[in-house]
Amino acid sequence: MGSSTGDLVTRVQSAHLFDHDALFRYAADHVSGFPTNTSQFTISQFGHGQSNPTFLISVGSGSSLKRYVLRKKPPGKLLQSAHAVDREFQVLKALGEHTQVPVPKVFCLCNDPAVIGTAFYIMEFMEGRIFIDPKLPNVAPERRTAIYRATAKALASLHSADVDAIGLDKYGRRANYCQRQIDRWFKQYLASTSEGKPERNPKMVELVDWLRKSIPAEDSTGATSGLVHGDFRIDNLVFHPSEDRVIGILDWELSTLGNQMCDVAYSCMHYIVNVQLDKEHVSEGLETTGLPDGILSMPEFLLEYCSALGKPWPAANWKFYVAFSLFRAASIYTGVYNRWLMGNASAGERARNTGAQANELVECALGYIARENVLPPHPPSGKRDASPSYESLVDASGRFVPNRKVLELRQRLIKFMETHIYPMEKEFAKLAQSDKRWTVHPEEERLKEEAKRQGLWNLFIPVDSAARARRELAAIENNRSFEQLFGEGLTNLEYGYLCEIMGRSVWAPQVFNCGAPDTGNMEVILRYGNKEQIAEWLIPLLEGKIRSGFAMTEPQVASSDATNIECSIRRQGDSYVINGTKWWTSGAMDPRCRVLILMGKTDFNAPKHKQQSMILVDMRTPGIHVKRPLTVFGFDDAPHGHAEISFENVIVPAKNILLGEGRGFEIAQGRLGPGRLHHCMRLIGAAERGMELMAQRALSRKTFGMFIAQHGSFVSDLAKLRVEVEGTRLLVLEAADHLDKFGNKKARGILAMAKVAAPNMALKVLDTAIQVHGAAGVCSDTVLAHLWATARTLRIADGPDEVHLGTIGKLELQRASKL
């Protein structure tokens, strides 16, 4: 729970004692309504904070007690320009009288040091809550979320103030703020460490040098300028006593005009580091130690802020702003330590550790600079778009409202994408376009292990298939535990909400072991494999140690009609001999690919749908020749790849046949259900990524004198696309629900509808997004071209539209004939 504002006081420190009678006389003359006939006049000191000393004044008689807050300069020799209480008073007065920014009302300013020794001002006391610990202990998760959102909105409210309209246009210089701040704080650092009190840290010079060379261009143009608080963090906010909203922003000592992104970064410091005066050392922040339930991640917090103000995502310069904030904090802490050595630190003995903490903050800043990725390149996928806000429906009832288990998995998945996948997309793409494209990026394997650790592995596995595999594996002699390999026991509908998130990146599915064709192949072995096949091939696939391919399509025939295939699988003793050519064998180029599921004919004279069989083929078998990788609109999808493969007298053990000869079509129909619907689910995610990138581009680019988002034609197109996305999502979820309830055969109609609707919808969204991006949309600088190519391919790879439309039309005619 938060601390009551009135409970954060203690007795006045000896170094800060002043003339109470003089204060009383001054307040009586200058504060309207200040009680003069009183039996009580007490002053206590707020212990929280370490800047300008702040005091609680309690005055009155009996039950009619009034409380005020006094804030003053500290006594003794001070650094130049520090502790300017007159500026605090100025900004609070302007905001309080002319804006809706939540600030305490100020009553008077005294610049005469003869009254109580230093300049001071008096403001109203705000009865409410202050959260000292950003982890918000003993606060319910849903209230934590509300408190963090309120914090972001308070910062946005502050930054929306029109300084020209409220008389603060001369409050500071707007351009080159970071340059001036670096110079100022480094100068103060040097002053605080002169004469070795405390000792100067040479790494501070290294940090300052990097900052000066890395100042963003937006700082010099004033593009991000406005009112800056300078010390905005959650423990400088007063929340309503019972409601989760901010009623007061405190501690304006460092306020000025300048680059507002510095405020934003400083408000996020608790994600990076944990600094407490009563602790000897700086420790890791929430980004590393883990977020308590309900607390927004740093990207989610930034999204709340950016959305409230319509500001662009700050990924490009985020490293600088965080490093700058750590540098400034180090300088401030050095000054606090210097004051502690002189005996006039407002924090008293709690400031004893600030010298060591300042040096540790410098180390943190240099470490942060060395990090390759510090913020996802795009806003959080789960919050930034207009897709259903399922979290708000957690206690609701409804046909397509996910349960708590799925919601929790969804949030973990979103966080994983933001933290690990999006930051690595360019690196994965860079390798895939290099001469080492057919190798696996080492980070992918590390991320797979992390996904396992976080319980985000093999989520696709249907609960019924997992049950069968458990029965088969129960008899394995070594009695290993395979339980962790069978996912979370989700239905197809439940998995739909998660698969959509993975579809936002072409690189994501394989990290969670949920990529095609592995998912379909694993389902085939789960449903139709025997104990030996499961042990030899399924377990390594489930573990992510190997990958697989599916070999059905052939270059010489129209393979959308599987009765056309010509590849032969002929029995010869205890083996089968395979001859033929396959292409578009996705996954076969991957160096980890060890097994193919091949569809061929075991009996060319059997009934039409009994000729085909499926067999497991070890990729290392002699006679298999990978002829070439195929490209999809120029993308070869390395290292996954799509191969043309020839099979010349390839001898495979007879035990590798799946389910038996002539059962290929039966297996294919089982595989075409859940495995193929996954493509539709992922396409919803791809479309959402396109919607998000399109909207961001429209809000940041101007044509003919106004933002693209201000053109009526774009707004209309965007709205129509949102309607299509939502309609298609519901269709896909309905298809998944039918699969769960009625099985593949009875669900074939709605499955076909989903397979027609999803890629066509995604193509429309992505094509518009590409158009909004102009030339950038067709190149590899964004993911749009790759997502488009994938979506277009699925109008063939997931079964041609014409086949699905034929299924839909026939079922419609059958229904009509029964009327």
C-alpha positions in Angstrom: 0.0 0.0 0.0 1.1 3.6 -0.5 2.2 5.7 2.4 -0.2 8.5 3.6 1.4 11.8 2.8 0.9 12.8 6.5 2.9 9.8 7.7 6.1 10.6 5.8 7.3 13.2 8.4 9.7 13.1 11.3 11.3 15.6 13.6 13.2 18.5 12.0 16.9 17.7 11.5 19.2 19.8 13.6 20.9 21.2 10.4 17.5 22.5 9.2 16.2 24.2 12.3 14.8 27.7 11.8 12.8 30.5 13.6 9.2 29.1 13.9 7.9 32.4 15.2 9.2 34.3 12.2 7.6 31.8 9.9 4.3 32.1 11.7 4.3 35.9 11.4 5.2 35.7 7.7 2.6 33.1 6.9 -0.1 35.0 8.8 0.6 38.1 6.7 1.0 36.4 3.3 -1.2 33.2 3.2 -4.9 33.9 2.8 -6.9 32.1 5.5 -3.9 31.2 7.6 -5.1 30.7 11.2 -3.8 33.4 13.5 -5.7 32.6 16.8 -4.2 29.1 17.4 -3.3 26.8 20.1 -1.1 24.6 17.9 1.7 25.5 15.5 4.0 22.6 14.8 6.6 21.9 12.1 7.9 18.5 11.1 10.1 17.5 8.3 9.4 15.2 5.4 12.0 12.4 5.3 11.4 11.3 1.8 13.6 12.9 -0.9 17.0 14.4 -0.8 16.8 17.8 -2.5 15.2 21.0 -1.1 14.2 20.4 2.5 10.4 20.2 2.8 8.3 20.6 6.0 4.8 20.0 7.1 3.1 22.9 9.0 0.2 22.1 11.2 -1.7 25.1 12.6 -5.0 25.7 14.3 -7.1 24.9 17.4 -8.8 21.7 18.4 -10.4 20.0 15.5 -10.0 22.9 13.1 -6.5 22.1 12.1 -5.0 23.3 8.8 -1.9 21.8 7.2 0.5 23.4 4.7 3.8 22.5 3.1 6.9 24.7 3.2 9.7 24.1 0.8 13.0 26.0 1.2 16.6 26.1 0.1 19.0 24.1 2.2 21.4 26.1 4.4 25.1 26.5 3.8 27.2 26.9 0.6 25.3 25.7 -2.4 26.2 24.9 -6.0 25.4 27.7 -8.4 21.8 27.6 -9.9 20.8 24.7 -7.6 17.8 24.7 -5.3 16.0 27.5 -7.0 12.7 27.5 -5.0 11.6 30.7 -6.8 11.4 28.7 -10.1 9.5 25.9 -8.4 7.0 28.5 -7.2 6.7 30.1 -10.7 6.0 26.8 -12.5 3.5 25.6 -9.9 1.6 28.9 -10.0 1.4 28.9 -13.8 0.2 25.3 -14.0 -2.2 25.6 -11.1 -3.9 28.7 -12.4 -4.0 27.9 -16.1 -4.0 24.2 -16.8 -5.4 20.9 -15.6 -2.0 19.5 -14.7 -2.4 18.1 -11.2 -0.2 20.3 -8.9 -0.6 21.6 -5.4 -1.8 25.2 -5.0 0.9 27.7 -4.0 0.3 30.6 -1.6 3.4 32.7 -1.3 7.1 33.0 -2.1 9.6 34.5 0.2 13.0 35.5 -1.2 14.1 37.3 2.0 16.7 35.0 3.8 16.2 37.2 6.9 12.9 35.4 7.7 14.0 31.8 8.2 17.5 31.8 6.8 16.9 30.9 3.2 14.3 31.5 0.5 11.1 29.4 0.7 7.5 29.1 -0.5 4.3 27.7 1.0 1.8 25.5 -0.8 -1.2 23.4 0.1 -0.9 20.0 1.8 -2.3 17.2 -0.4 -4.0 14.4 1.6 -3.3 11.3 -0.4 -0.9 8.4 -1.0 2.7 8.3 -2.1 4.2 5.0 -3.4 7.9 5.0 -2.3 8.6 1.5 -3.8 7.9 1.3 -7.6 7.2 -2.5 -7.1 4.0 -1.4 -5.3 4.1 -4.1 -2.6 0.8 -5.1 -1.0 -1.2 -3.6 -3.9 -3.5 -5.8 -6.0 -2.3 -6.5 -9.6 -5.2 -4.7 -11.3 -4.6 -1.6 -9.1 -0.9 -1.7 -10.0 -1.8 -1.6 -13.6 -4.1 1.4 -13.0 -1.5 3.2 -10.9 1.2 2.9 -13.7 -1.3 4.0 -16.3 -2.2 7.0 -14.2 1.5 7.8 -13.8 2.0 7.7 -17.6 -1.0 9.9 -18.1 0.2 12.4 -15.5 3.5 12.8 -17.3 1.6 13.2 -20.6 -0.6 15.9 -19.0 2.5 17.7 -17.8 4.1 17.6 -21.3 1.0 18.8 -23.0 1.1 22.2 -21.2 1.2 25.1 -23.7 4.1 27.1 -22.1 3.5 30.0 -24.4 -0.1 30.3 -23.3 0.6 30.1 -19.6 3.5 32.6 -19.3 6.3 30.1 -19.2 7.7 30.8 -22.6 10.9 32.3 -21.0 11.2 29.5 -18.4 14.2 28.0 -20.3 15.8 27.6 -23.7 14.1 24.9 -25.7 16.7 23.8 -28.2 20.0 22.0 -27.3 18.7 21.0 -23.9 20.7 17.8 -23.7 24.0 19.6 -24.6 23.3 22.2 -21.9 22.3 19.6 -19.3 25.4 17.5 -19.9 27.6 20.6 -19.5 25.7 21.7 -16.4 25.7 18.4 -14.6 29.3 17.7 -15.5 30.3 21.1 -14.2 28.4 20.4 -11.0 30.0 17.0 -10.7 33.4 18.5 -11.1 32.5 21.1 -8.4 31.2 18.4 -6.1 34.5 16.4 -6.5 36.9 19.3 -6.3 39.6 18.9 -3.7 38.8 15.1 -3.6 35.5 15.5 -1.7 34.5 12.9 -2.8 37.1 11.3 -5.1 36.5 11.9 -8.9 35.6 8.9 -11.0 37.5 8.8 -14.4 34.8 6.7 -16.0 32.5 9.7 -15.6 34.6 11.5 -18.2 34.3 8.5 -20.5 30.5 8.6 -20.1 30.3 12.3 -20.7 32.4 12.0 -23.9 30.0 9.3 -25.3 26.9 11.4 -24.4 28.3 14.5 -26.1 28.9 12.5 -29.3 25.5 10.8 -29.2 23.1 13.7 -28.7 20.0 13.0 -30.9 19.3 15.5 -33.8 15.8 16.1 -32.4 17.4 17.9 -29.4 18.9 20.6 -31.5 15.8 21.2 -33.5 13.5 21.5 -30.5 11.2 18.8 -32.0 10.7 17.2 -28.6 10.8 20.3 -26.5 8.3 21.6 -24.0 8.0 21.8 -20.2 10.3 19.4 -18.5 9.8 18.3 -14.9 13.4 17.1 -14.4 12.7 14.6 -11.6 9.5 12.8 -12.7 9.1 9.4 -11.0 6.3 7.6 -9.2 7.4 8.6 -5.7 7.1 12.3 -6.6 3.4 11.8 -7.2 0.5 12.1 -4.8 -2.4 9.7 -5.6 -5.9 10.2 -4.4 -6.5 8.6 -1.0 -8.8 5.9 -2.4 -8.8 6.2 -6.2 -5.9 5.3 -8.5 -5.4 8.7 -10.0 -2.7 11.4 -9.6 -3.8 14.5 -7.7 -0.4 16.1 -7.4 3.0 16.2 -9.0 5.7 17.3 -6.6 9.4 18.3 -6.5 9.8 20.8 -9.4 13.3 21.9 -8.5 14.8 20.8 -11.8 12.0 21.9 -14.1 12.7 24.0 -17.2 12.0 24.0 -20.9 13.8 21.4 -22.9 13.8 17.9 -24.4 10.8 16.0 -22.8 12.2 12.6 -23.7 14.7 13.1 -20.8 11.7 13.2 -18.5 10.3 10.0 -20.1 13.6 8.1 -19.7 14.1 9.3 -16.1 10.6 8.1 -15.2 11.7 4.6 -16.3 14.8 4.4 -14.2 13.3 1.8 -11.8 13.1 -0.6 -14.8 16.9 -0.2 -15.2 18.3 0.2 -11.7 17.1 0.1 -8.1 18.6 2.9 -6.0 17.6 3.3 -2.4 19.3 5.6 0.1 19.1 3.1 2.9 20.9 0.4 0.7 24.6 0.3 0.3 24.6 -0.5 -3.4 22.7 0.1 -6.6 20.9 -3.1 -7.6 19.2 -4.4 -10.8 15.9 -2.9 -11.9 12.5 -4.5 -12.6 13.5 -5.2 -16.2 16.0 -7.7 -14.9 14.6 -8.9 -11.6 11.1 -9.4 -13.0 7.9 -7.5 -13.0 5.4 -8.0 -10.1 2.0 -9.0 -11.4 0.1 -6.1 -12.9 3.0 -3.7 -13.3 3.4 -2.5 -16.9 6.6 -3.4 -18.7 8.7 -0.5 -19.8 7.5 -0.8 -23.4 3.9 -0.9 -22.1 4.5 2.2 -19.9 6.0 4.0 -22.8 3.1 3.1 -25.0 0.7 4.6 -22.5 2.6 7.8 -22.6 3.1 7.9 -26.4 -0.5 7.1 -27.1 -1.7 9.8 -24.7 0.3 12.5 -26.6 0.4 11.0 -30.1 4.2 10.8 -29.9 6.4 8.5 -32.0 7.9 5.4 -30.5 11.3 6.4 -29.0 13.4 3.3 -29.8 15.9 5.0 -32.1 17.3 7.2 -29.3 16.3 5.4 -26.2 19.8 4.3 -25.3 21.0 7.9 -25.2 18.1 9.1 -23.0 18.6 6.3 -20.5 22.3 6.8 -20.3 21.8 10.5 -19.9 19.4 9.9 -17.0 21.9 7.6 -15.3 24.6 10.2 -15.8 22.5 13.0 -14.3 21.5 10.8 -11.4 25.1 10.0 -10.8 25.9 13.7 -10.7 23.0 14.5 -8.4 24.0 11.7 -6.0 27.6 12.9 -6.0 26.3 16.4 -5.0 24.1 14.8 -2.2 27.2 12.9 -0.9 29.2 16.2 -1.0 26.4 17.8 1.1 26.4 14.9 3.5 30.2 15.3 4.0 29.5 19.0 4.9 26.6 18.0 7.2 23.7 19.7 5.4 22.1 16.9 3.2 18.3 17.0 3.6 18.3 13.2 3.7 20.5 13.2 6.8 22.4 9.9 7.5 20.5 8.2 4.7 22.8 10.0 2.3 25.8 8.2 3.5 25.8 5.7 0.6 25.2 8.1 -2.2 28.9 8.5 -3.1 29.3 4.8 -3.8 25.9 4.7 -5.5 26.9 7.5 -7.8 29.9 5.5 -9.1 27.7 2.4 -9.6 25.3 4.5 -11.6 28.2 5.5 -13.9 29.0 1.8 -14.4 25.3 1.1 -15.1 25.2 3.8 -17.8 28.3 2.4 -19.6 26.9 -1.1 -19.4 23.6 0.1 -20.9 25.4 1.8 -23.7 27.2 -1.5 -24.5 23.9 -3.3 -24.8 23.0 -4.2 -28.4 19.2 -3.9 -27.9 17.6 -1.8 -25.2 14.0 -1.3 -26.5 11.8 -3.1 -29.0 11.8 -1.3 -32.3 8.0 -1.2 -32.3 5.5 -0.6 -29.5 4.0 -3.6 -27.6 1.9 -5.7 -29.8 -0.7 -6.6 -27.2 -1.6 -3.1 -26.2 -0.7 -0.8 -29.1 -3.3 -2.0 -31.6 -7.1 -2.0 -31.6 -7.3 -5.8 -31.3 -9.6 -7.1 -28.5 -8.5 -5.9 -25.1 -9.2 -9.4 -23.6 -7.7 -8.4 -20.3 -10.7 -6.2 -19.6 -13.0 -9.1 -20.1 -11.3 -11.5 -17.7 -14.3 -11.9 -15.5 -16.8 -11.6 -18.3 -18.7 -14.4 -20.0 -18.8 -14.8 -23.8 -18.2 -17.2 -26.6 -14.7 -15.9 -27.5 -13.5 -14.5 -24.2 -10.3 -16.3 -23.3 -9.9 -17.8 -19.8 -7.3 -16.6 -17.2 -4.8 -19.3 -18.2 -4.8 -18.2 -21.8 -4.6 -14.5 -20.8 -1.6 -15.2 -18.6 0.1 -17.1 -21.4 -0.8 -14.3 -23.8 0.8 -11.6 -21.7 4.0 -13.7 -21.2 4.2 -14.2 -24.9 3.7 -10.5 -25.7 6.4 -9.6 -23.3 8.8 -12.2 -24.8 8.1 -10.8 -28.3 8.8 -7.3 -27.1 11.9 -8.2 -25.1 13.5 -10.8 -27.4 12.0 -11.2 -30.9 11.4 -7.7 -32.2 14.9 -6.4 -31.2 16.5 -9.4 -33.0 14.5 -9.2 -36.3 17.1 -7.1 -38.1 19.9 -9.3 -36.9 18.1 -12.5 -38.1 17.4 -10.8 -41.4 21.0 -9.7 -41.8 22.3 -13.3 -41.4 19.6 -14.6 -43.8 20.9 -12.2 -46.5 24.6 -13.0 -46.0 26.7 -15.7 -47.5 26.2 -17.6 -44.3 22.4 -17.6 -44.7 22.1 -21.4 -44.4 23.4 -21.4 -40.9 21.4 -20.8 -37.7 21.9 -17.6 -35.7 23.2 -18.6 -32.2 20.7 -16.2 -30.6 17.8 -18.3 -32.0 19.0 -21.3 -30.1 19.4 -19.3 -26.9 15.9 -17.8 -27.3 14.5 -21.3 -27.7 16.0 -22.3 -24.3 14.5 -19.1 -22.8 11.1 -19.9 -24.3 11.3 -23.4 -22.7 12.3 -21.8 -19.4 9.3 -19.5 -19.5 6.8 -22.2 -20.3 6.1 -20.9 -23.9 7.2 -24.1 -25.6 5.1 -26.3 -27.9 2.0 -24.4 -27.1 0.4 -25.7 -30.4 0.0 -29.3 -29.2 -3.7 -30.2 -28.9 -4.7 -31.7 -25.6 -6.0 -34.9 -27.2 -2.8 -35.5 -29.2 -0.7 -34.9 -26.1 -2.8 -37.5 -24.3 -2.1 -40.1 -26.9 1.6 -39.4 -26.9 1.8 -39.8 -23.2 0.2 -43.2 -23.4 2.7 -44.3 -26.1 5.7 -43.0 -24.2 4.7 -44.5 -20.9 6.3 -47.8 -22.0 9.7 -46.4 -23.0 12.4 -48.2 -21.0 14.4 -45.3 -19.7 11.3 -43.8 -18.2 12.3 -40.2 -19.0 9.9 -37.5 -18.1 8.5 -35.9 -21.2 5.7 -33.9 -19.6 7.4 -30.5 -20.1 7.4 -31.2 -23.9 3.6 -31.4 -24.4 2.8 -27.7 -24.1 0.0 -26.4 -21.9 -2.8 -28.7 -23.0 -4.6 -26.0 -25.0 -7.6 -26.4 -27.3 -7.4 -25.1 -30.8 -9.4 -22.1 -29.8 -7.2 -21.3 -26.9 -4.1 -21.6 -29.0 -5.6 -19.2 -31.5 -5.1 -16.2 -29.2 -1.4 -17.1 -28.8 -0.7 -18.1 -32.4 -1.8 -14.7 -33.5 0.8 -13.0 -31.4 3.6 -15.2 -32.9 2.3 -14.3 -36.4 3.5 -10.7 -35.9 7.0 -11.7 -36.8 8.2 -14.2 -39.5 11.0 -15.2 -37.1 8.9 -15.9 -34.0 7.1 -19.2 -34.5 10.3 -21.4 -34.6 11.6 -19.8 -31.4 8.6 -21.3 -29.6 8.8 -24.5 -31.6 5.5 -23.6 -33.2 6.6 -23.1 -36.7 5.5 -24.8 -39.9 6.0 -27.4 -41.2 7.2 -28.8 -37.8 3.9 -28.2 -36.1 2.0 -30.2 -38.8 4.6 -32.9 -38.9 4.6 -33.3 -35.1 0.9 -33.5 -35.1 1.0 -36.2 -37.7 3.4 -38.3 -35.5 1.5 -37.4 -32.4 -1.8 -38.7 -33.9 -0.6 -41.5 -36.2 2.9 -42.5 -35.2 3.7 -45.7 -33.3 5.8 -45.9 -30.2 9.1 -46.4 -32.1 8.4 -43.5 -34.5 7.5 -41.2 -31.6 10.6 -42.1 -29.7 13.0 -41.7 -32.7 11.5 -38.6 -34.4 8.9 -36.9 -32.3 10.9 -36.5 -29.1 13.8 -34.7 -30.8 11.3 -32.5 -32.7 9.5 -31.7 -29.5 12.8 -30.9 -27.8 13.7 -28.6 -30.6 16.9 -30.5 -31.3 16.0 -31.2 -35.0 13.7 -29.8 -37.6 11.6 -31.4 -40.3 10.2 -30.9 -43.8 7.0 -32.0 -45.6 7.5 -33.4 -49.1 4.3 -33.5 -51.2 4.3 -30.9 -54.0 5.8 -32.0 -57.3 7.0 -29.8 -60.2 5.5 -31.9 -63.0 1.9 -32.1 -61.8 -0.8 -29.9 -60.2 -0.2 -31.0 -56.6 -3.2 -29.2 -55.2 -4.9 -32.4 -56.4 -2.9 -34.9 -54.4 -4.2 -37.8 -56.6 -1.8 -36.4 -59.3 1.4 -37.0 -57.4 3.8 -39.4 -59.1 6.6 -40.1 -56.6 6.7 -43.8 -56.0 7.2 -45.7 -52.7 7.7 -49.3 -53.6 8.0 -52.2 -51.1 11.2 -54.2 -51.3 11.6 -56.7 -48.5 11.9 -54.9 -45.2 12.3 -51.6 -46.9 10.6 -49.1 -49.2 12.4 -47.6 -52.2 11.5 -44.0 -53.1 11.9 -42.4 -56.5 10.6 -39.0 -57.6 11.1 -35.3 -57.4 9.6 -32.9 -54.8 9.7 -29.2 -54.5 8.5 -26.5 -52.1 9.7 -28.8 -49.4 9.7 -26.1 -46.7 12.3 -26.6 -44.0 14.5 -28.9 -45.9 17.3 -26.3 -46.4 17.7 -25.9 -42.6 20.9 -27.5 -41.4 18.9 -28.9 -38.5 16.4 -30.7 -40.7 16.7 -34.5 -40.1 13.4 -36.0 -41.2 10.9 -35.5 -44.0 7.3 -36.7 -44.1 7.0 -37.7 -47.7 3.7 -38.4 -49.5 3.9 -40.8 -52.5 2.2 -43.7 -54.1 2.6 -47.2 -52.8 0.0 -48.7 -55.2 -0.7 -47.0 -58.5 -3.6 -49.5 -59.2 -5.5 -49.1 -55.9 -8.7 -47.0 -55.7 -8.0 -43.3 -56.3 -7.7 -42.2 -52.6 -6.0 -45.4 -51.4 -2.9 -45.1 -53.6 -1.1 -42.6 -51.4 1.0 -43.3 -48.3 3.1 -41.2 -46.0 6.5 -42.3 -44.8 9.2 -40.9 -42.6 12.5 -40.3 -44.4 15.8 -39.6 -42.8 17.4 -36.6 -44.6 20.8 -38.3 -44.4 19.7 -41.3 -46.4 21.7 -41.9 -49.6 20.0 -41.0 -52.8 18.5 -37.7 -51.5 19.8 -34.7 -53.4 18.8 -31.2 -52.5 18.9 -29.6 -55.9 18.3 -25.9 -55.1 16.5 -23.5 -52.7 13.4 -21.9 -54.2 12.5 -18.2 -53.6 9.2 -16.7 -52.7 9.0 -13.3 -54.4 12.7 -13.1 -54.0 12.8 -14.3 -50.4 14.6 -17.7 -49.9 13.5 -17.7 -46.2 17.0 -18.8 -45.1 18.0 -20.7 -43.1 14.5 -22.4 -43.2 14.3 -22.5 -47.0 12.1 -24.2 -49.6 13.9 -27.0 -51.4 13.6 -28.9 -54.6 14.7 -32.4 -53.9 15.2 -35.5 -56.0 14.9 -39.0 -54.6 16.8 -41.6 -56.5 16.4 -45.2 -55.2 16.2 -43.9 -51.6 15.9 -47.0 -49.3 13.9 -46.4 -46.2 13.0 -49.0 -43.5 9.5 -50.4 -43.8 8.9 -49.5 -40.2 8.9 -45.8 -41.2 5.5 -46.0 -42.9 2.9 -44.0 -41.1 -0.3 -45.8 -40.1 0.1 -48.3 -43.1 0.0 -48.3 -46.8 -2.8 -46.4 -48.6 -3.5 -44.3 -45.5 -1.9 -41.1 -46.9 -5.2 -39.2 -47.6 -6.6 -40.2 -44.2 -3.5 -38.7 -42.5 -3.6 -35.6 -44.8 -7.1 -34.8 -43.8 -6.2 -35.1 -40.1 -3.1 -32.9 -40.7 -5.1 -30.3 -42.7 -7.2 -29.3 -39.7 -5.3 -27.8 -36.7 -1.9 -27.5 -38.4 -3.3 -25.6 -41.4 -5.5 -23.4 -39.3 -2.4 -22.1 -37.6 -1.5 -20.2 -40.8 -4.8 -18.4 -40.5 -4.1 -17.5 -36.9 -0.7 -16.2 -37.7 -2.1 -14.1 -40.6 -4.3 -12.2 -38.1 -1.1 -11.3 -36.2 0.7 -10.3 -39.5 -2.3 -8.0 -40.3 -2.2 -6.4 -36.9 1.5 -5.7 -37.4 0.7 -4.1 -40.7 -2.1 -2.0 -39.1 0.2 -0.8 -36.4 3.1 0.1 -38.7 0.7 1.8 -41.1 -0.9 4.0 -38.4 2.5 4.9 -37.0 3.7 6.0 -40.4 0.6 8.0 -41.0 1.0 9.8 -37.7 4.6 10.7 -38.4 4.8 11.5 -42.1 3.5 14.5 -44.0 2.3 14.9 -47.5 1.1 18.1 -49.1 1.4 20.0 -45.8 -0.3 17.6 -43.4 0.1 14.2 -41.8 -1.1 11.3 -43.8 -3.4 10.5 -40.9 -5.2 13.8 -41.6 -6.2 12.8 -45.1 -9.8 11.7 -45.1 -9.2 8.9 -47.6 -6.6 7.3 -45.4 -8.8 7.5 -42.3 -11.6 5.8 -44.3 -9.3 3.0 -45.6 -7.9 2.4 -42.1 -11.4 2.0 -40.6 -12.5 -0.4 -43.3 -9.4 -2.5 -42.8 -10.1 -2.6 -39.1 -13.6 -4.0 -39.8 -12.1 -6.7 -42.0 -9.4 -7.7 -39.5 -12.0 -8.1 -36.7 -14.4 -10.0 -38.9 -11.7 -12.4 -40.0 -10.4 -12.9 -36.5 -13.9 -14.0 -35.4 -14.1 -16.3 -38.4 -10.8 -17.9 -37.5 -11.8 -18.3 -33.8 -15.1 -19.8 -34.9 -13.2 -22.3 -37.1 -11.0 -23.3 -34.2 -14.0 -23.7 -31.9 -15.6 -26.0 -34.5 -12.5 -28.1 -34.7 -12.6 -28.5 -31.0 -16.3 -29.4 -30.8 -17.0 -31.3 -34.0 -13.7 -32.5 -35.4 -12.0 -31.9 -38.8 -14.6 -33.4 -41.1 -17.6 -31.5 -39.7 -15.6 -28.3 -39.5 -14.3 -28.5 -43.1 -16.6 -25.8 -44.3 -15.7 -23.1 -41.9 -12.1 -24.1 -42.1 -12.2 -23.5 -45.8 -13.8 -20.1 -45.2 -11.1 -19.1 -42.8 -8.4 -20.2 -45.3 -9.9 -18.0 -48.0 -10.6 -15.0 -45.8 -7.4 -14.8 -43.7 -4.8 -14.5 -46.4 -6.9 -12.2 -48.6 -7.6 -9.9 -45.6 -3.9 -9.8 -44.6 -2.9 -9.0 -48.2 -5.3 -6.1 -48.3 -4.0 -4.7 -45.0 -0.3 -5.3 -45.9 -0.7 -3.8 -49.4 -2.2 -0.6 -47.9 0.5 -0.5 -45.3 3.1 -0.8 -48.0 1.4 2.0 -50.0 1.5 4.3 -47.0 5.2 3.6 -46.5 5.9 4.3 -50.1 9.3 3.1 -51.3 10.2 2.0 -47.8 7.4 -0.5 -47.8 8.7 -2.5 -50.7 12.3 -2.8 -49.4 13.7 -4.8 -46.5 13.9 -1.8 -44.1 10.5 -2.9 -42.8 9.0 -6.3 -42.3 6.0 -5.4 -44.6 7.4 -6.9 -47.8 8.3 -10.2 -46.2 4.9 -10.4 -44.4 3.2 -9.7 -47.7 5.2 -12.3 -49.6 4.3 -14.9 -46.9 0.6 -14.0 -47.0 0.4 -14.2 -50.7 2.1 -17.6 -50.8 -0.4 -19.0 -48.4 -3.2 -18.5 -50.9 -1.5 -21.5 -52.6 0.5 -23.2 -49.9 -2.4 -23.5 -47.5 -4.5 -24.9 -50.3 -5.5 -22.9 -53.4 -8.4 -20.5 -52.9 -10.2 -22.3 -55.7 -10.2 -25.6 -53.8 -11.5 -24.0 -50.6 -14.2 -22.1 -52.5 -15.2 -25.4 -54.1 -15.6 -27.0 -50.7 -17.6 -24.0 -49.4 -19.9 -23.9 -52.5 -20.6 -27.6 -52.5 -21.6 -27.5 -48.8 -23.8 -24.6 -49.5 -25.6 -26.4 -52.3 -25.9 -29.6 -50.2 -27.5 -27.5 -47.5 -29.9 -25.9 -50.0 -30.9 -29.3 -51.5 -32.0 -30.5 -48.0 -34.5 -27.6 -47.6 
